[in-house]
Amino acid sequence: MKYNHCLALIGLSTLMLTACEPDTPSEPILEAYPKKHLIEEFTGQDCGYCPYGMNCIHEFMGNDTNWVLVLHHYGYQKDHFSVSGSQTITKALKVDGAPSVTINRAKTKYKDEGGRNRSATVFHPAYMETADRSQFDETTYASINISNSYDADTRELNVKVSGALSRNDIESLRLTVLVKESGMVDYQQDYFFTYEGWNEFRHTNAVRAFLTNEKGDEIVINKQRYSENFTITLKDKWEAENCMVVAFLSEDFQPVIQAEQRPVLEGSQGGADIRHGGITAVPITDYYPEPDPVKGPSDYSGIEVDTFTYTTHNYQAYDSFGFNYWTIMSYNADDAIKVDNTTCMRFVYLYLFSELDQTTLPTGTFELSTSMEPGTAYAGYRDDEKIEIDGSAFYFANKSYFNQGYLVPVAQWLIADGTLTIQENKWELEGHAQNGAPIHLIGLSTNGQANVSPAPFKVPERQPKWAYSFGL
């Protein structure tokens, strides 16, 4: 890869420095220019909650082409799409987990899960839906134009970035230019949509290379105009028709005052048709492949009574939601069964919600509900965007779950309705599976009493309840 700037002419005997005269004298100087905003997400292929974060960003953007999206595969850990430049930006913005997002590298005002006003430069993508769009300026004082010339034989890409400024008091700005690609099919971990994730996930908007310094190159402003040229040779594995050039201007490293993008190949969408956020508005299509159907074995769903012989009740205080959240975890640690010729354990999570002043595990009968209100129970291992009851009993083969913090299910049993009765050392669930089969589950504490943790666990204020952030 190489990039060049018209900075100097070197003779055989004389060194002469000259400022580049913009070669676009017709670039109009206006009172203001329509502004496009830069959204940067910090993600990773092994980040199980990142597909949900990405979905939140896409829902926020819609088909509005005034947003330019870039994905840095840093913030979780390195993967197949990580580049060192993204690591530089991740550290500079002090990103400490994934999924995380920043808009224009400036503080964004939003509301947290308790409805309280917050402001942060880097935050969880789920908060974007509460962001007041009036805080994002519609105009700015600088323009960006991108002109690409690509040679398919040599795979050499020449990029010209130019523009004008409405202000005459700006002597220099920083320009960042990069190439991103969409449509790469590779694995993606996912704890939100499928638990396991996909081996053939379509990755989008991933940074492939920087044509400038990662933090941007200082550009010279001449008569309120600028023009810079760059050259890069695309790697063979990059699909040129799915690549875009992204350019943005910043005052020092941040904030970003203007952004633009343009396909490498003129007339293409640069991968935007794979997922929206491109040059022209395109329909929002689900870029996830069809997940494998969940294998809920009928012989288990139709069983009348199943007993789990180990139960813990973990007390967790989510006071920012206005209620306490109890986790009832049960499993058969020594009971191995076969599912599709795989030796598995049975495992169940049940959630119970109570008033904040409830300091001991509530007893009584509670209706299964998605309302998450005190006095209700929730039969699910995870939440999805509609907070549906979407699963409570699993067969899983990975017995290292208790050390790794997640499971790899072989089969799943979906619960549709029912009631949960809590006693001091026993719980009982009666209801129906989604296939209509009756459900009767019993959980017994082997130590004769509920195992309640001595101290409440408070959800970090910067994270929604269904998010989990991993440090670098």
Secondary structure as UniProt FT lines:
FT   STRAND          8..10
FT   STRAND          15..17
FT   TURN            25..26
FT   STRAND          33..34
FT   STRAND          37..42
FT   TURN            45..46
FT   TURN            48..49
FT   HELIX           50..61
FT   TURN            62..63
FT   TURN            65..66
FT   STRAND          67..72
FT   TURN            80..81
FT   HELIX           84..92
FT   TURN            93..94
FT   STRAND          100..103
FT   TURN            104..105
FT   STRAND          108..111
FT   TURN            113..114
FT   STRAND          117..120
FT   HELIX           125..130
FT   HELIX           133..135
FT   STRAND          139..140
FT   STRAND          145..151
FT   TURN            152..155
FT   STRAND          156..165
FT   STRAND          172..181
FT   STRAND          184..188
FT   STRAND          198..203
FT   STRAND          206..210
FT   TURN            214..215
FT   STRAND          217..220
FT   TURN            223..224
FT   STRAND          225..233
FT   TURN            236..237
FT   HELIX           240..242
FT   STRAND          243..250
FT   TURN            252..253
FT   STRAND          256..263
FT   TURN            266..267
FT   TURN            270..274
FT   HELIX           298..301
FT   STRAND          306..308
FT   STRAND          310..318
FT   HELIX           319..321
FT   STRAND          323..331
FT   TURN            333..334
FT   STRAND          337..339
FT   TURN            340..341
FT   STRAND          342..354
FT   TURN            356..357
FT   STRAND          364..368
FT   TURN            374..375
FT   STRAND          376..378
FT   TURN            385..386
FT   STRAND          393..396
FT   TURN            399..400
FT   HELIX           401..404
FT   STRAND          409..413
FT   STRAND          415..422
FT   STRAND          426..433
FT   TURN            434..435
FT   STRAND          438..444
FT   TURN            446..447
FT   TURN            461..462
FT   TURN            465..466
//
